[in-house]
């Protein structure tokens, strides 16, 4: 089942105005009402208003002179609809690169994104919508978002739903949109006014009316919008494309659908794309592969690479691994492959002499794993300059350059460090003896061997509470040969250095 996200930017013109002038003196403070005006025939009217202006009683379509009379100190600027449209297209490119290969502007104040099969890369649909709203909010843009089975339903719920972000479970689209007003159907304003005068208030009212009488009075548009919202008629999204994106395509006189045929043409398109990239001195970091189907649907797959790549076999393998997710339906009539993210790629010498061993290249393996489980789930550990164990390591991208720090070698460290130290019950002599026995997670263990203590001092320059804090770490081995890393909070003598409670922090082996 397709899944479509609609992003609604209710204050897009005024939010963009404030963002554009944020660094200058022309940007009014947020609490100052702001309107953007333009001409409607001979009149100058309000075309956009921010939240403060709405709170002051100003509305779209109000004469500019009346707005200024009602709100003293109102900030008035000319609207820039062309600039708003161009900025919306740039925002759509951001969505395309970050969330899905199928994204487009939904003028005048929204985006539409086909996220079918992509939500798991962002923690699920609810987390993905929250992330979108938060990112846009951090940029000064008011945003609402909804995801549903159809573009029409998601568009309606983003604008007329009660929540800022709304996830409609698959198959429940009709129930979600029936209570919404008829204005949610993207009909012309004249049609909406006529429907209201006849008593049609909600989509449910309209959906229950015989289609013939509806078409006789208002033409085919209300019926078409209903069918699109309910998913009876497909509504393809034409993805936005930037001129700088390297792209190749293949049209078919006769639609194709066999897996081996799709794989064969995939290899041909990758070869063409790599040739274009080589001409430009670029390597692909992300490929978007779009399949335009006979039944007016678009299927898409996306693969990413850890480093710039233009190796034909490698890119073909990444794409063919995902071809099985494509449903060709009645056939594919157009295939389009684009390097939506590309970076400079230069040849480099792998070894300087015959006696030197070549450096291992694991980027191919990383690419395969990342495109199967998600690149955000892959990482490696890197050392951090800190004596406190939980601060001495960080997660970095698999192919990230070395941090320049070295791993401590004076004391062994456990292979597994617990997310948080867990308190244990012990029998131990103070001040510097290891435990004789300890109980962890309900199991009592007798210590057979121990080594320590290794004293770790708190980082007083980071937290005042660590000014005199001390930990004494011990490596202990129980009767079963299991080895653990435990510590006592405090030096065993001065209560100011810690609670003298024992904790298990890591496991060896």
Secondary structure, DSSP 8 states (H G I E B T S, - for coil): ---EEEEE-TTHHHHHHHHHTTTSTT---TTS-EEEEEEETTEEEEEEE-HHHHHTT--TT-BHHHHHHHSTT-EEEE--HHHHHHHHHHHHHHHHHHT-SEEEE-TTSEEEEE-TTTGGGGTSHHHHHHHHHHHHHHTT---EEEEESSHHHHHHHHHH-SSSEEE--TT-HHHHHTTSBGGGG---HHHHHHHHHTT--BHHHHHTS-HHHHHHHH-SHHHHHHHHHHTSS---------TTSEEEEEEEEEEE--HHHHHHHHHHHHHHHHHHHHHHTEEEEEEEEEEEETTS-EEEEEEEEEEEE--HHHHHHHHHTTGGG---TT-EEEEEEEEEEEEE-----S-SSTTS------HHHHHHHHHHH-GGG--EEEE-S-SSGGGSEEEE-TT----S-----SS---SEEEEEEEEEEEEE-TTT--EEEEEETTEEEEEEEEEEEEEEE--TTT-GGGSS-EEEEEEEEETTS-EEEEEEES-SS-GGG----EEEEEE--
